[in-house]
Amino acid sequence: MAAREDPRLIEAQAIPIGEIVDRLAIEGLHRTGAEMIGPCPVCGGRDRFGINMQRGVYNCRHCGGGDGIGLVQLVMGCDFKAALSWLVGEAELSIDPAEAERRRREHERKRAAQERDAEKRRKAAMRAAWEIWQQGKPTGGTAAEAYLLRRKLDLPEPSRCLRYHPDLPYMVADPAGGWREIHRGPAMLAAVQGPKGGFIGVHRTWLDLHRPKGKAQIVGPDGEPCQAKKMLGSKKGGAIRLYTPQGATRLIMGEGIETTATAWIANAWPAAAYWAGVDLGNMAGRRILRGQGMKYAGVPDLDDRDAFLPPEWVEHLIFIQDGDSEPRSTRAKLLSGLRRARACRPRVERVSIVHAGDGIDLNDALMGDYTEYDHVRPD
C-alpha cells in the first residue's frame, strides 16, 4: 500500500502538532504568539527552530521543515511509515470503507475549524499591527536612522515602509495566560505589504545604540535571550517593500531588512526593486520533502497558497542567500521559492541566487573590512 493511500494518514494528520511535541518530549521551547521556538532537538541550534501551532508545521534553518509526521521523522530518525506507526499504531490489515469515510470527514471538519480559528487570530493580529504602525513616525533624525547608519546603511532615499516607535513594549505569552511585558524601548518598524499592496503586518526591531550592532539585548522570563526582532500580523505572501522604482522589471529579495538594504546601497542592479522577504519560510514556501533525496532538492509544493510570489511585472527574480545559515538547506529553500515563481508567473524569464560567501552575512561584510562585491553582481 502506498504511503498516501494508507488510511492511518488522515488520523495522523488530525493530531495537533502541540500534542506531538508533548509526546516527543521536546525540551527548551517557549511560546511566542502562535509559535514555539527554541533549540532544535536534532542539531541544537538556538533561535533556528520553530513550530507554528496554527499551521501545524515546524521549521529548522539547518534541518529543514515539515508537518507533524515530518517532525516525528526528524526527532525519531525514522522513515515515513515508521512515523505513522509511532503516531497511530501499526497498519490495519483492512478498514471498513464507511469508517475510512467517517475519519476523512472528521479530519476535514477539524481542519476547517482550525482554519477559521487561525483566520480569526490573523485578523486580530493585523489590527494590532496596524495600531502599532499608526503610532510610528518617520525615521529621519531618530534612533531608527542612527541604527541603519550604525549598520552602514545610508539609504539612497527614505523608505516609506520604515518608521520609528520611541517606546514599544516587547510582549511574550504568559504560561498562566495572557501576555507579559518583558522589555520596552525604541524600535524600528517595517510595514509588511500583501500581494495586492495592502498593509498586512508590522516587523519590529528593538534598538539599543549602545550595543555594537544597535539591536537591543532582551532576556526572557526563563533567563534565555530573545530575538530583538518580531513579526506581528500576517506575512502570507507579503514583503517589506524597501524600494520600488517606476518601470522596474528586476526584483532583488533578501530575508531581512539589513541584507536587502545592503544590496540596495551597493547598487549592484541599477533600476531594480529591493524587497525584504520577512523570513526564509515565506520566501521558500512549503516544499515537497517525501522521497529519497528530496530534502535538498528544492521542489516547491504548488498547492501552497500562502508563500511569496513576485508581482506580475517581475521578469528577473534574485534571491540573496545569507552566508551565516546552513548552506545546503538554505539554498534548497531559495530554489523552491524561485521555482514556484517560474511555475506561477509566466513573465519571470530568469531567476538567480547570489551568495555573500559561506559564513558571511552581507551586512556584516559591509560593516567590516570586507569590500569586494564582485560576487554579488548579476550572473
C-alpha positions in Angstrom: 0.0 0.0 0.0 1.4 3.4 -1.0 2.0 5.8 1.9 -0.5 8.3 0.6 -3.2 5.6 0.4 -2.5 4.4 4.0 -5.8 5.0 5.9 -3.7 6.0 9.0 -2.5 9.1 7.2 -5.7 11.0 7.9 -5.7 10.0 11.5 -2.1 11.1 11.9 -2.6 14.4 10.2 -5.5 15.2 12.5 -3.2 15.1 15.6 -2.4 18.7 16.7 1.3 19.4 16.4 1.3 20.6 20.0 0.3 17.1 21.2 3.1 15.6 19.0 5.6 17.9 20.7 4.5 16.7 24.1 4.7 13.1 23.1 8.2 13.6 21.7 9.2 15.4 24.9 10.9 18.2 23.1 12.5 20.5 25.7 13.6 24.1 25.8 10.8 25.6 23.7 9.0 28.8 24.7 5.8 30.2 23.3 5.8 33.4 21.2 2.4 34.2 19.8 1.3 31.3 17.6 4.8 29.8 17.6 7.0 27.8 19.9 10.7 28.5 19.4 14.0 27.3 20.9 16.9 24.9 20.2 16.4 22.3 17.5 16.0 18.8 19.1 18.4 17.4 16.5 21.1 20.0 15.6 20.7 22.0 18.8 20.9 25.4 17.1 19.2 28.1 19.1 16.8 30.5 17.6 16.7 28.4 14.4 13.9 26.0 15.3 10.2 27.0 15.5 6.8 25.3 15.5 3.7 27.1 14.1 0.9 25.8 16.2 -1.8 27.2 14.0 -0.5 25.8 10.7 0.8 22.6 12.3 4.3 22.8 10.8 7.8 23.1 12.1 11.0 24.6 10.6 14.7 24.5 11.4 17.0 26.6 9.4 19.5 23.8 9.4 17.5 20.6 9.3 14.5 21.7 7.2 10.8 21.7 8.0 7.5 19.8 7.5 4.3 18.8 9.2 3.7 16.8 12.4 4.6 13.5 10.7 7.8 15.1 9.5 8.6 16.2 13.0 8.4 12.6 14.2 10.7 11.6 11.4 13.2 14.3 12.3 13.3 13.6 16.1 13.0 9.8 15.9 15.3 9.5 12.9 12.8 7.2 11.2 11.1 6.9 7.8 7.5 8.0 6.9 5.9 4.6 7.6 7.6 4.2 10.9 6.5 7.7 11.9 2.9 6.8 11.1 3.2 3.6 13.2 4.6 5.7 16.1 1.8 8.2 15.9 -1.3 5.9 15.4 -0.1 2.3 15.7 0.6 -0.4 13.1 -1.3 -0.6 9.9 -4.6 -2.4 10.0 -5.0 -5.3 7.6 -8.2 -3.8 6.4 -10.5 -0.9 7.2 -14.2 -0.6 6.6 -14.9 1.9 3.8 -17.6 3.6 5.9 -15.1 4.0 8.8 -12.5 5.4 6.4 -15.0 7.9 5.1 -16.0 8.9 8.6 -12.4 9.6 9.5 -11.9 11.6 6.4 -15.0 13.8 7.2 -13.8 14.2 10.8 -10.4 15.3 9.6 -11.9 17.8 7.2 -14.2 19.2 9.9 -11.3 19.7 12.3 -9.1 21.3 9.7 -11.9 23.7 8.7 -12.4 24.7 12.3 -8.6 25.2 12.7 -8.5 27.4 9.6 -11.4 29.5 10.9 -9.7 30.0 14.2 -6.4 30.8 12.6 -8.1 33.4 10.3 -9.8 35.0 13.3 -6.4 35.2 15.1 -4.7 36.5 12.0 -7.2 39.4 11.5 -6.9 40.3 15.2 -3.1 40.4 14.9 -3.3 42.5 11.8 -5.5 45.1 13.6 -3.0 45.2 16.5 -0.1 45.6 13.9 -1.9 48.5 12.2 -2.3 50.3 15.6 1.4 50.0 16.2 2.2 51.2 12.7 0.0 54.2 13.2 1.9 55.1 16.3 5.2 55.3 14.4 6.8 58.4 12.8 9.3 59.0 10.0 12.8 57.7 10.7 14.7 60.9 10.0 16.6 62.1 13.0 15.6 59.2 15.2 17.3 56.1 16.7 16.0 54.1 13.7 18.0 56.2 11.3 21.0 56.0 13.6 20.6 52.2 13.7 20.7 52.0 10.0 23.8 54.2 9.8 25.4 52.1 12.5 24.9 49.2 10.1 26.4 51.4 7.3 23.0 51.6 5.6 22.9 55.2 4.4 19.8 54.6 2.2 19.8 56.3 -1.2 16.4 57.7 -0.3 13.9 57.4 2.7 11.8 54.3 2.6 8.1 54.8 3.2 7.8 51.3 4.7 10.1 52.2 7.6 9.0 54.1 10.7 10.2 54.7 14.3 8.5 54.0 17.6 10.1 55.6 20.7 8.7 53.3 23.4 7.4 50.0 22.1 6.6 47.2 24.6 8.0 43.7 23.9 5.4 41.1 24.9 5.7 37.4 25.4 3.0 34.8 26.2 2.5 34.2 29.9 2.2 30.5 30.8 -0.6 31.5 33.2 -2.5 33.1 30.3 -2.4 36.4 28.5 0.6 38.4 27.7 3.6 39.7 29.7 5.8 42.7 29.0 9.5 41.9 29.4 11.0 44.9 27.7 10.2 48.4 26.5 12.2 50.8 24.3 12.8 52.3 20.9 12.1 50.2 17.8 12.3 50.4 14.1 9.0 49.5 12.4 8.7 48.0 8.9 5.4 47.6 7.1 4.7 44.2 5.5 2.6 44.6 2.4 0.5 41.7 1.0 0.4 40.5 -2.6 -2.1 43.3 -3.5 0.0 46.0 -1.8 -2.2 46.5 1.3 -0.8 46.5 4.9 -0.9 43.1 6.5 1.7 43.2 9.3 4.5 45.0 11.1 8.0 43.8 11.6 9.7 45.3 14.7 13.4 45.7 15.6 14.1 46.8 19.2 17.1 49.1 19.4 19.9 49.8 21.7 22.5 52.1 20.2 25.0 51.4 23.0 25.4 47.9 21.6 27.8 47.2 18.6 25.1 46.4 16.1 22.5 48.6 17.6 20.0 45.9 18.5 18.5 45.6 22.0 19.5 42.7 24.2 16.3 41.2 25.6 16.1 38.4 28.1 13.0 36.3 28.6 11.3 35.2 31.8 13.3 31.9 31.7 16.6 33.8 31.5 17.1 32.8 27.9 17.9 35.5 25.3 15.0 36.6 23.0 15.2 37.8 19.4 15.3 41.5 19.1 13.1 41.2 16.0 9.5 40.2 16.0 6.7 40.0 13.4 3.1 40.9 14.2 0.1 40.4 11.9 0.3 38.4 8.7 3.3 37.7 6.4 1.3 35.5 3.9 2.9 36.1 0.6 4.0 39.5 1.8 7.2 41.6 1.7 8.8 44.7 3.1 9.0 46.8 0.0 12.0 49.0 0.7 12.3 50.4 -2.8 10.3 50.0 -6.0 11.3 52.3 -8.9 8.9 53.0 -11.7 9.4 50.7 -14.6 11.3 48.1 -12.6 11.4 44.5 -14.1 14.0 43.0 -11.7 13.3 42.2 -8.0 16.1 41.6 -5.5 15.0 40.0 -2.3 16.9 39.1 0.9 15.5 37.5 4.0 16.0 40.6 6.3 15.9 44.3 6.0 19.6 44.8 6.6 20.7 42.2 4.0 18.3 43.7 1.3 19.3 47.3 2.1 22.9 46.3 1.8 22.3 45.1 -1.8 20.3 48.3 -2.5 23.1 50.7 -1.5 25.7 48.6 -3.3 23.7 49.4 -6.4 24.7 46.0 -8.0 21.5 46.1 -10.1 20.5 49.7 -11.1 16.8 50.4 -11.6 15.8 47.2 -9.6 13.3 46.9 -6.8 14.6 45.8 -3.4 12.2 44.0 -1.1 12.8 42.0 2.2 11.0 38.7 2.4 10.4 38.8 6.2 11.8 35.3 6.6 13.1 32.3 4.7 10.0 30.3 5.1 7.9 33.0 3.5 10.3 33.2 0.5 10.6 29.4 0.1 7.0 28.3 0.8 6.1 24.7 1.5 8.3 22.1 -0.1 7.9 18.5 -1.2 10.2 16.6 1.2 9.0 13.0 1.0 11.1 10.6 -1.0 14.7 9.8 -1.4 17.0 12.8 -1.8 14.2 15.4 -1.6 15.5 17.3 1.5 17.8 19.4 -0.6 16.0 19.1 -3.9 14.2 22.5 -3.6 11.0 21.2 -5.1 8.0 23.6 -4.3 4.6 22.3 -3.2 2.5 24.3 -5.7 -0.6 23.7 -3.6 0.8 26.2 -1.0 -1.2 29.4 -1.4 0.5 31.3 1.4 4.1 31.6 0.0 5.5 34.7 -1.6 5.1 35.2 -5.3 6.6 38.1 -7.2 4.2 40.7 -8.8 3.3 40.4 -12.4 5.9 43.0 -13.6 8.9 40.9 -12.5 11.0 39.4 -15.3 14.1 38.6 -13.2 13.8 37.4 -9.6 17.0 37.4 -7.5 17.2 35.9 -4.0 20.1 36.7 -1.7 21.5 33.8 0.2 22.8 34.6 3.7 26.1 33.0 4.4 25.5 32.6 8.1 22.9 29.9 7.6 23.4 26.2 6.8 24.2 26.5 3.0 22.6 23.3 1.6 19.3 23.7 3.4 19.1 27.5 2.7 19.8 27.0 -1.0 17.2 24.3 -1.3 14.6 26.6 0.2 15.5 29.5 -2.0 15.4 27.2 -5.1 11.9 26.2 -4.0 10.7 29.8 -4.0 12.4 30.6 -7.3 10.9 27.5 -9.0 7.5 28.4 -7.6 7.8 31.9 -9.2 8.8 30.3 -12.6 5.8 27.9 -12.4 3.2 30.5 -11.4 4.4 33.7 -13.1 4.9 33.2 -16.8 6.6 36.6 -17.2 9.5 35.5 -14.9 12.1 34.5 -17.5 15.2 34.4 -15.2 15.9 33.5 -11.6 19.1 33.8 -9.7 20.7 33.2 -6.3 23.6 35.4 -5.1 25.7 34.4 -2.2 27.9 36.5 0.0 30.1 33.5 0.8 30.0 30.8 3.5 29.9 32.2 7.0 29.4 35.7 5.7 26.3 37.9 6.2 26.1 40.5 3.5 25.6 43.4 6.0 28.4 42.1 8.3 30.6 42.2 5.2 29.6 45.8 4.7 30.3 46.7 8.3 33.7 45.0 8.4 36.9 45.3 6.3 35.3 43.1 3.5 34.9 45.4 0.5 34.9 43.0 -2.5 31.4 42.9 -4.1 32.1 41.2 -7.4 30.4 38.1 -6.1 27.0 39.8 -5.7 26.9 41.2 -9.1 24.4 39.9 -11.7 25.4 36.5 -13.1 
